[in-house]
Amino acid sequence: MKLPGLSLVASLALVSQFAVAAGAEELAKAKNCMSCHAVDKKVVGPAYKDVAAKYKGQKDAEDKLAQKVIKGGGGVWGQVPMPPNAVTDKEAHELVKWVLSQ
């Protein structure tokens, strides 16, 4: 599929990014992340856009946040702690990459 105005390689890269993002968002829904988080507003936990802004440019952010997704954490965004989540290391990294891309 070639998008108007883009080379075939650029078009495929863009389509691939959308597919990965859609997959990560579906994973977030399947793992019930969206019951406490939203992309653009605070629910129980912070908005994903706020998380992305807070950790922007931090080289260790993905690994640090993936561990918080797996093990849980608290004290950074308020009094309500995030419980541990039943995700694999690969799933945690996929979710965090998506969150940090917001």
PyMOL commands that set and color helices and strands:
alter all, ss='L'
color gray80, all
select helices_A, chain A and resi 8-30+33-35+48-55+61-71+89-100
alter helices_A, ss='H'
color red, helices_A
deselect
rebuild
show_as cartoon
